[in-house]
């Protein structure tokens, strides 16, 4: 912000510039290392998960913006990478289920096909429960 001011002693005019100082988000990795939040890196991982899926670039940008905005508003400057991954998964789930599964497979670091299969089955069961819940109606007494 630019402001024109006047010196109270001599009356000379001068300009001051004010800038908002943003605190950088620090990411605490699983290994214990700490690094600066890299928006481009997060966007790249979302783009990989959404490759060849009907997800627009603007949807991906909005998702990453939402995650970045959420963590930049918090008081703490250090965020676990696990929290970032969970939030991306929450935002990606309603956008595209395949992209969600792709992102989850990297985020959760599945060690074998069995773990991946179990995750897909759990996801399908949760979807069925949600569908049943939505279709339930109250019976009049």
N, C-alpha and C positions, 0 to 999 in steps of 0.2 A: 504494500500500500504506500502510495506517495502522498506526502503532506507538505504543504507550503507553510512555513512558520516565520515568525518575526522575532528577532532578538529583543529581549526586554530591556537590555542595557543601551545598545546603540541604535536599535530600530532597523538594522540590516535584515534583509530577507534571505532565507535559505530553505533548502528542500531536504526533507528526511525521507528515508525509505525504510519501511518496516516489512519484515518477512515472517511468515509463520514457519516455525521450526518444527519439522515432523520428526518424531522419534522412530528410528528404524526398527522394524520387527526382527527379533532374533529368533532363530529356529533351533530348538534343542533336538538333535538327531538321536536315533536309537542308540548309536554308538557312544553317545555322551558328548560328541562334538557340538559346537555352537557355530552357526553361520548366519549371515544376513538372509532375510527372506528374499527370494528371487522370484518375482512375479512371472518372468519369462519361463523359468524352469517349471513352475506349476502349470502354466498355460500349455507348455509343451507336453506334459504328461496327460493333461486333459485331452489335448488334440490326438494323442496316440490312442487313448481309450475310445475316442469318438471317430476314429478313422473309418471311412466307408460306411458311416451311419448317417441317418437323416438329422444331423445336429448342425445348425448353422454356426458360422464363426462368431456371429454376434451373441448367440446363446452361450458359447464357450467363454467369450470375453466377459459376459455378464456374470457367469458363475464365478470366474476367478476374481472379478471386481468385488463381488459380494463377500467372498472369503477374505480377501485382503482388507476390505473396509471393516468387516466384523472384528478382525484381530487388531487393526490399527486404532480402533476406538477403545480398546481395553486398556486398563491402567498398566498392566504388566507388559514389559517389552519382550519377554521371553516366552515362546509358545512351543509346546511339544509338537513334533512332526506328526505324532499320532492324532492329536486334536485336529490338525489341518486335514489329514487324510480322512478322518471321520466326517468332517464338515463337507468336504468335496463329495464324499459318497452320499451324504444326505441330499445334497443339491443335485447330484447326477442321477439318482434313482428315479425321480419322476420324469426326467428329461428323456432318458433312453436306458432301458434295462440291460441291453447288451454292453453298452459303454460302461454302465455301472459294474457289471460282472468283470469286465476287462480291467477297470481301475482297481477293483477289489482284489483281483488276483495278484496284482503287483503290490498293492498296499499291504495286504495280509501276508504276503510272502509264503504262499502255499508251497509245501515241500514235495508233495506228490499229487497224483490225480485223485486219490481218495479224499484228501482234504478239500480239493476243489469241488468234487462231486457232492460232498457233504454240505458245503456252502450253498451250492445251487439248490439242493433239496430243501435246506432250511429256508432259503429265499422263496421257493415255490410254496412251501407250507405257510409261510407268513402271508403270502399273497392270497391263498385260499381262505385263511382266517379273516383277512381284511374284507374279502368279497362276501363271506358269510355275514360278517358284522354289518356291512352296508345293506344287505338284502333282508335283514331282520326287521320285522314290523311289530309294533305292539298290538296285542289282541285287545279289543274292547271288552270290558268287563260287564 
